[in-house]
């Protein structure tokens, strides 16, 4: 069994070329062998008649010398047959000791006919032509045995040499072709063992192997980046869990102290309650991310009135933005998206909550929406602290916080935008972020629009007045 790609390629090349040569030879024989034989016979008869005409004009005194000269000139064997089958032989007569022309053929030629003569294979000839020799007497027949038709086997020899040389050259070239694949195999093996820093040598080749090599390096880079993100994610989760657990442990130890004042007891209980809520929220976010990543979240797209969902989310978050005296404006036409009701509601809560969190007191949040063709767009803009341009590309990473000031002054796990992006990707949409540091940020969500049946309208969201 052939185990290497190189051997398969080389043997396939040799097999294809060999079959092609054999097929060409067979086609040549079938297509050209008959016509070639007929042409050869016509030429032999023409040469025979020319010799007879020359004999009749010259009327040589010594016939044996004349016919021997004709035979040598034509490179053929000649026989002068008498009616009784006796003959005289001239020229190349090697292997022609046996009688190769029947008496019946001689009689037919003497009668003025020129039948096709079947030479005896023992004579080594493929063809014999004869004619009546009138100048030599009424009973003389001249038969010519031309040289056998020799196949042009030199072409086959040349093809064989080309095949051998081409096979050797292809064997060398195949090594160059298979070399990059072997390198990729070795690199993939090292990658499977955990070495994500492996890269293939840089190649400027523009062929498929060059494209594959560049794609492999790109894949390796992405895997290394994801591995770093995974390690960072684990570190961030550990940090986020450690902080509330440390607080809970400290306040629990305080509660165990004898004679603790009532005010300190209440403060410790409130802190434990807040930190446990923080842990519960964090675990909920992690569970949702895990569900979204694994694709286990049930997703049956249905028409959803997202404009009314946004209004309801704003009402749910009213205690937060009212406490900061934030002005909230909502200018949304009737918009319907094809998606999951619960997930889209979580999306608006996350985006609006994020805007409220980073907008200072007496700021402003505006929600606008548009519908174009088969897509709807909703923008949540705020007048918050803004995001540095260098951080815009990373704000959707898990646990990422743009700067230390945001981390210290604003509570949060850094998972809200990550969850929002995963929900949007699940709906085959996209999200865009823009910001001016110190002036605010804007997040625009693009979702596929729900198709409305002819003559029908989308139902309103429950619990939301039109």
C-alpha positions as CSV (number, residue, x, y, z in Angstrom):
1,X,0.0,0.0,0.0
2,X,1.3,3.4,-1.0
3,X,1.7,5.5,2.1
4,X,3.3,8.7,1.0
5,X,1.8,11.5,-1.1
6,X,5.0,11.9,-3.1
7,X,5.0,8.2,-4.2
8,X,1.4,8.5,-5.2
9,X,2.0,11.6,-7.2
10,X,5.0,10.1,-9.0
11,X,3.3,6.8,-9.7
12,X,0.2,8.6,-10.9
13,X,2.4,10.6,-13.3
14,X,4.2,7.5,-14.6
15,X,0.9,5.6,-15.0
16,X,-0.8,8.4,-16.8
17,X,2.1,8.9,-19.2
18,X,2.4,5.2,-19.9
19,X,-1.3,4.7,-20.6
20,X,-1.2,7.7,-22.9
21,X,1.8,6.3,-24.8
22,X,0.1,2.9,-25.2
23,X,-3.2,4.4,-26.2
24,X,-1.5,6.7,-28.8
25,X,0.3,3.6,-30.2
26,X,-2.9,1.6,-30.5
27,X,-4.8,4.5,-32.0
28,X,-2.0,5.0,-34.5
29,X,-2.1,1.4,-35.5
30,X,-5.9,1.3,-35.8
31,X,-6.2,4.6,-37.6
32,X,-3.1,4.6,-39.8
33,X,-2.0,1.0,-40.3
34,X,-4.5,0.2,-43.1
35,X,-4.0,3.4,-45.1
36,X,-0.2,3.1,-44.7
37,X,-0.3,-0.4,-46.1
38,X,-2.4,0.6,-49.1
39,X,-0.1,3.5,-49.8
40,X,2.9,1.2,-49.6
41,X,1.2,-1.2,-52.0
42,X,0.5,1.6,-54.5
43,X,4.1,2.8,-54.4
44,X,5.4,-0.8,-54.9
45,X,3.1,-1.3,-58.0
46,X,4.2,2.0,-59.4
47,X,7.9,1.0,-59.0
48,X,7.2,-2.4,-60.6
49,X,5.5,-0.8,-63.6
50,X,8.3,1.7,-64.0
51,X,10.8,-1.1,-64.1
52,X,8.8,-3.0,-66.7
53,X,8.5,0.1,-68.9
54,X,12.2,0.6,-68.6
55,X,12.9,-3.0,-69.5
56,X,10.6,-2.8,-72.6
57,X,12.3,0.4,-73.8
58,X,15.8,-0.8,-73.3
59,X,15.4,-4.5,-74.3
60,X,18.7,-5.4,-72.5
61,X,20.9,-8.0,-74.0
62,X,21.8,-9.5,-70.6
63,X,18.5,-9.7,-68.7
64,X,20.1,-11.1,-65.5
65,X,22.4,-8.1,-65.2
66,X,19.5,-5.7,-65.8
67,X,17.1,-7.2,-63.3
68,X,19.9,-7.5,-60.7
69,X,20.5,-3.8,-61.1
70,X,16.8,-2.9,-60.8
71,X,16.6,-5.0,-57.6
72,X,19.6,-3.4,-56.0
73,X,18.4,0.1,-57.0
74,X,14.9,-0.5,-55.6
75,X,16.3,-2.3,-52.5
76,X,13.9,-5.2,-53.2
77,X,13.9,-8.8,-54.2
78,X,12.7,-9.7,-57.8
79,X,11.5,-13.0,-59.3
80,X,10.8,-13.9,-62.8
81,X,8.2,-16.7,-62.7
82,X,7.5,-19.0,-65.6
83,X,4.0,-20.5,-66.1
84,X,5.2,-23.8,-64.5
85,X,6.3,-22.0,-61.3
86,X,10.0,-22.0,-62.0
87,X,11.7,-18.7,-61.2
88,X,14.9,-16.7,-61.4
89,X,15.7,-14.6,-58.4
90,X,17.4,-11.2,-58.1
91,X,18.4,-8.8,-55.3
92,X,17.8,-9.5,-51.7
93,X,16.6,-13.1,-51.5
94,X,17.5,-13.9,-47.9
95,X,14.8,-16.1,-46.3
96,X,12.9,-16.5,-49.5
97,X,14.0,-20.1,-50.4
98,X,10.3,-21.3,-50.1
99,X,7.8,-20.7,-52.9
100,X,5.9,-17.6,-51.8
101,X,3.7,-17.1,-54.8
102,X,1.2,-19.7,-55.8
103,X,0.8,-21.0,-59.3
104,X,-2.8,-19.7,-59.3
105,X,-1.6,-16.2,-58.8
106,X,0.9,-16.6,-61.6
107,X,-1.9,-17.9,-63.9
108,X,-4.1,-14.9,-63.0
109,X,-1.3,-12.4,-63.8
110,X,-0.6,-14.1,-67.1
111,X,-4.3,-13.6,-67.9
112,X,-3.9,-9.9,-67.6
113,X,-5.1,-9.5,-64.0
114,X,-3.1,-8.2,-61.1
115,X,-4.5,-9.8,-57.9
116,X,-3.3,-9.0,-54.5
117,X,-0.6,-11.5,-53.7
118,X,-0.4,-13.1,-50.3
119,X,3.3,-13.6,-49.5
120,X,4.3,-16.6,-47.4
121,X,5.2,-15.3,-44.0
122,X,8.4,-17.4,-44.1
123,X,9.8,-15.0,-46.7
124,X,9.8,-12.2,-44.3
125,X,7.8,-10.0,-46.6
126,X,4.5,-8.3,-45.9
127,X,3.7,-7.5,-49.5
128,X,4.3,-8.9,-53.0
129,X,3.2,-7.2,-56.3
130,X,3.4,-8.8,-59.7
131,X,2.7,-8.0,-63.4
132,X,3.0,-9.7,-66.8
133,X,6.3,-9.1,-68.6
134,X,5.4,-9.0,-72.2
135,X,8.9,-8.4,-73.4
136,X,10.1,-11.6,-71.8
137,X,7.7,-14.0,-73.5
138,X,4.1,-14.8,-73.1
139,X,4.7,-16.9,-70.0
140,X,6.9,-14.7,-67.8
141,X,5.7,-12.9,-64.7
142,X,7.7,-10.3,-62.8
143,X,7.1,-10.3,-59.0
144,X,8.6,-7.7,-56.7
145,X,9.0,-8.2,-53.0
146,X,9.7,-4.8,-51.5
147,X,11.3,-4.3,-48.2
148,X,9.1,-5.1,-45.2
149,X,7.1,-2.2,-43.8
150,X,9.1,-1.2,-40.7
151,X,7.2,0.5,-37.9
152,X,8.7,3.8,-36.7
153,X,9.7,2.5,-33.4
154,X,12.1,5.3,-32.9
155,X,9.2,7.4,-31.7
156,X,8.5,4.8,-29.0
157,X,12.1,4.9,-28.0
158,X,12.1,8.7,-27.8
159,X,8.9,8.5,-25.7
160,X,10.4,6.0,-23.4
161,X,13.5,8.2,-22.9
162,X,11.3,11.2,-22.3
163,X,9.2,9.2,-19.8
164,X,12.3,8.1,-17.9
165,X,13.8,11.5,-17.8
166,X,10.4,13.1,-16.9
167,X,9.9,10.6,-14.1
168,X,13.3,11.4,-12.6
169,X,12.7,15.1,-12.9
170,X,9.2,14.8,-11.5
171,X,10.6,12.7,-8.6
172,X,12.9,15.7,-7.7
173,X,10.2,18.3,-8.2
174,X,7.7,16.3,-6.1
175,X,10.1,16.5,-3.2
176,X,9.9,20.3,-3.4
177,X,6.1,20.1,-3.6
178,X,5.7,17.7,-0.7
179,X,8.3,19.5,1.5
180,X,6.0,22.3,2.7
181,X,3.3,19.7,3.5
182,X,5.7,17.8,5.6
183,X,6.7,21.0,7.4
184,X,3.0,21.7,8.0
185,X,2.5,18.2,9.4
186,X,5.4,18.7,11.8
187,X,4.2,22.1,12.8
188,X,0.6,20.8,13.4
189,X,2.0,18.0,15.6
190,X,3.9,20.5,17.7
191,X,0.8,22.7,17.9
192,X,-1.2,19.7,19.1
193,X,1.3,19.3,21.9
194,X,0.7,22.8,23.1
195,X,3.4,24.8,21.2
196,X,1.2,27.6,19.7
197,X,4.2,29.8,18.9
198,X,5.2,27.5,16.0
199,X,5.2,29.2,12.6
200,X,6.1,28.0,9.1
201,X,9.0,29.7,7.3
202,X,7.8,32.8,5.4
203,X,7.2,32.0,1.7
204,X,6.5,34.4,-1.1
205,X,5.0,31.6,-3.3
206,X,1.7,32.7,-4.8
207,X,0.5,29.1,-5.5
208,X,-1.9,27.0,-3.4
209,X,0.9,25.8,-1.1
210,X,1.9,29.4,-0.4
211,X,-1.7,30.3,0.4
212,X,-2.0,27.2,2.6
213,X,1.2,28.1,4.5
214,X,0.1,31.7,5.1
215,X,-3.4,30.4,6.2
216,X,-1.6,28.0,8.6
217,X,0.4,30.8,10.1
218,X,-2.7,33.0,10.4
219,X,-4.5,30.2,12.2
220,X,-1.6,29.6,14.5
221,X,-1.5,33.3,15.4
222,X,-5.2,33.3,16.1
223,X,-5.0,30.2,18.3
224,X,-2.1,31.8,20.2
225,X,-4.1,34.9,20.7
226,X,-7.1,33.0,21.8
227,X,-5.0,31.0,24.2
228,X,-3.6,34.2,25.7
229,X,-7.2,35.5,26.0
230,X,-8.2,32.3,27.7
231,X,-5.4,32.6,30.2
232,X,-6.3,36.2,30.8
233,X,-9.9,35.2,31.1
234,X,-9.1,32.6,33.8
235,X,-7.0,35.2,35.6
236,X,-9.7,37.8,35.5
237,X,-12.4,35.4,36.7
238,X,-10.1,34.4,39.6
239,X,-9.6,38.0,40.4
240,X,-13.3,38.9,40.2
241,X,-14.2,36.0,42.4
242,X,-11.4,36.5,44.9
243,X,-12.3,40.1,45.7
244,X,-15.9,39.5,46.9
245,X,-15.0,36.2,48.5
246,X,-12.3,38.0,50.5
247,X,-14.8,40.7,51.6
248,X,-17.3,38.1,52.6
249,X,-14.7,36.1,54.6
250,X,-13.6,39.3,56.3
251,X,-17.0,40.5,57.3
252,X,-18.0,36.9,58.4
253,X,-15.0,36.9,60.7
254,X,-16.2,40.3,62.0
255,X,-19.6,38.9,62.8
256,X,-18.1,36.1,64.8
257,X,-16.3,38.5,67.1
258,X,-18.0,38.7,70.6
259,X,-19.6,42.1,71.6
260,X,-19.7,43.5,68.0
261,X,-21.7,46.8,68.0
262,X,-25.0,46.6,66.2
263,X,-24.0,49.2,63.7
264,X,-21.0,47.2,62.6
265,X,-23.1,44.1,62.5
266,X,-25.6,45.8,60.1
267,X,-22.7,47.1,58.0
268,X,-21.1,43.6,57.8
269,X,-24.5,42.0,56.8
270,X,-25.1,44.6,54.1
271,X,-21.6,44.1,52.7
272,X,-22.0,40.3,52.7
273,X,-25.4,40.8,51.0
274,X,-23.9,43.1,48.3
275,X,-20.9,40.9,47.7
276,X,-22.9,37.8,47.4
277,X,-25.2,39.6,44.9
278,X,-22.1,40.6,43.0
279,X,-21.0,36.9,42.9
280,X,-24.4,35.8,41.8
281,X,-24.4,38.4,39.0
282,X,-20.9,37.4,37.9
283,X,-21.8,33.7,37.8
284,X,-24.9,34.5,35.9
285,X,-22.9,36.4,33.3
286,X,-20.4,33.6,33.0
287,X,-23.1,31.0,32.6
288,X,-24.7,33.0,29.8
289,X,-21.4,33.4,28.0
290,X,-20.7,29.7,28.3
291,X,-24.2,29.0,27.0
292,X,-23.8,31.3,24.0
293,X,-20.3,30.1,23.2
294,X,-21.4,26.5,23.3
295,X,-24.3,27.2,21.0
296,X,-26.7,25.5,23.5
297,X,-28.9,28.6,23.8
298,X,-32.3,27.8,22.2
299,X,-32.7,30.0,19.2
300,X,-36.0,30.0,17.2
301,X,-36.2,33.4,15.4
302,X,-39.5,35.1,15.8
303,X,-40.7,38.6,14.9
304,X,-39.8,40.9,17.9
305,X,-40.8,44.5,18.3
306,X,-37.4,45.8,19.4
307,X,-38.6,49.4,19.7
308,X,-41.0,48.4,22.4
309,X,-38.4,46.2,24.0
310,X,-36.1,49.1,24.3
311,X,-38.8,51.3,25.9
312,X,-39.5,48.6,28.4
313,X,-35.8,48.2,29.3
314,X,-35.6,51.9,29.9
315,X,-38.5,51.7,32.3
316,X,-36.9,48.7,34.1
317,X,-33.7,50.8,34.5
318,X,-35.4,54.0,35.6
319,X,-34.2,53.8,39.2
320,X,-30.6,53.9,37.9
321,X,-30.9,56.8,35.5
322,X,-33.3,58.7,37.7
323,X,-30.8,58.5,40.7
324,X,-28.2,60.2,38.5
325,X,-30.7,62.7,37.0
326,X,-29.8,61.5,33.5
327,X,-32.0,62.8,30.7
328,X,-33.2,59.9,28.6
329,X,-34.6,60.4,25.1
330,X,-36.1,57.6,22.9
331,X,-36.9,58.3,19.2
332,X,-37.8,54.9,17.7
333,X,-40.1,54.1,14.9
334,X,-41.8,50.7,14.8
335,X,-39.0,48.2,14.3
336,X,-39.2,44.5,14.2
337,X,-36.2,42.1,14.2
338,X,-36.1,38.3,13.7
339,X,-34.7,36.9,16.8
340,X,-35.1,35.5,20.3
341,X,-37.2,37.6,22.6
342,X,-35.3,37.0,25.9
343,X,-31.8,37.4,24.4
344,X,-32.7,40.7,22.6
345,X,-34.2,42.0,25.9
346,X,-30.9,41.1,27.6
347,X,-29.0,42.9,24.8
348,X,-30.9,46.3,25.4
349,X,-30.5,46.0,29.2
350,X,-26.8,45.5,28.8
351,X,-26.3,48.4,26.4
352,X,-28.5,50.8,28.3
353,X,-27.0,49.7,31.7
354,X,-23.6,50.3,30.3
355,X,-24.5,53.8,29.1
356,X,-26.0,54.7,32.5
357,X,-23.0,53.3,34.3
358,X,-20.5,55.5,32.4
359,X,-22.6,58.7,32.1
360,X,-22.1,61.2,34.8
361,X,-24.9,62.9,36.7
362,X,-27.2,65.1,34.7
363,X,-25.9,63.6,31.5
364,X,-28.0,62.5,28.5
365,X,-28.7,59.2,26.8
366,X,-30.4,59.1,23.4
367,X,-31.8,56.0,21.6
368,X,-32.6,56.3,17.9
369,X,-33.4,53.7,15.2
370,X,-33.8,53.3,11.5
371,X,-34.9,50.6,9.1
372,X,-33.2,50.1,5.7
373,X,-34.1,47.3,3.3
374,X,-33.8,44.0,5.3
375,X,-31.9,45.5,8.2
376,X,-32.8,47.6,11.3
377,X,-30.4,49.7,13.3
378,X,-30.6,51.0,16.8
379,X,-28.1,53.4,18.3
380,X,-27.5,54.0,22.0
381,X,-25.6,57.3,22.5
382,X,-24.5,58.8,25.8
383,X,-22.6,61.9,27.0
384,X,-20.4,59.8,29.3
385,X,-16.6,59.7,29.8
386,X,-16.0,58.2,26.4
387,X,-13.5,55.6,25.3
388,X,-10.0,56.1,24.0
389,X,-9.6,55.2,20.3
390,X,-6.9,52.7,21.2
391,X,-9.4,50.8,23.4
392,X,-12.3,50.7,21.0
393,X,-11.2,47.4,19.4
394,X,-10.9,45.7,22.7
395,X,-14.0,46.8,24.6
396,X,-15.9,43.7,23.6
397,X,-13.2,41.4,25.1
398,X,-14.2,39.7,28.3
399,X,-13.2,41.5,31.5
400,X,-11.6,44.2,29.5
401,X,-11.8,47.7,31.1
402,X,-10.5,50.6,29.1
403,X,-8.6,52.3,31.8
404,X,-8.0,52.2,35.6
405,X,-10.3,55.2,36.2
406,X,-13.2,53.3,34.8
407,X,-12.3,50.2,36.9
408,X,-12.1,52.1,40.1
409,X,-15.0,54.5,39.8
410,X,-17.6,52.2,38.1
411,X,-18.8,48.8,39.4
412,X,-19.0,46.0,36.9
413,X,-17.4,42.7,35.8
414,X,-16.5,43.7,32.3
415,X,-18.8,41.1,30.7
416,X,-21.7,43.2,29.7
417,X,-20.4,44.2,26.2
418,X,-19.1,40.7,25.6
419,X,-22.5,39.2,26.2
420,X,-24.1,41.8,24.0
421,X,-21.7,41.0,21.1
422,X,-22.3,37.3,21.5
423,X,-26.1,37.8,21.4
424,X,-25.7,40.0,18.2
425,X,-23.5,37.4,16.5
426,X,-26.0,34.7,17.3
427,X,-28.6,36.8,15.5
428,X,-26.3,37.2,12.5
429,X,-26.0,40.9,13.2
430,X,-23.1,43.3,14.0
431,X,-22.3,46.1,16.4
432,X,-20.3,49.2,15.9
433,X,-18.8,51.5,18.5
434,X,-17.6,55.1,18.2
435,X,-16.5,57.5,20.9
436,X,-14.9,60.8,21.7
437,X,-13.0,60.8,25.0
438,X,-14.7,63.1,27.4
439,X,-17.8,63.6,25.2
440,X,-19.5,60.3,25.1
441,X,-19.9,57.0,23.2
442,X,-22.3,55.5,20.7
443,X,-23.1,51.9,20.1
444,X,-25.0,51.0,16.9
445,X,-26.6,47.5,16.6
446,X,-27.6,46.1,13.2
447,X,-30.0,43.2,13.1
448,X,-31.9,41.4,10.3
449,X,-35.4,42.8,10.0
450,X,-38.3,40.5,10.5
451,X,-40.4,39.8,7.4
452,X,-44.0,41.0,7.7
453,X,-46.6,38.9,5.9
454,X,-48.7,40.8,3.3
455,X,-51.5,42.6,5.0
456,X,-50.4,41.7,8.6
457,X,-48.8,43.7,11.4
458,X,-46.4,42.7,14.1
459,X,-47.9,42.1,17.6
460,X,-47.0,44.6,20.3
461,X,-44.8,43.6,23.2
462,X,-46.7,42.5,26.3
463,X,-46.8,45.0,29.1
464,X,-45.7,48.0,26.9
465,X,-48.2,50.6,25.8
466,X,-48.1,51.8,22.2
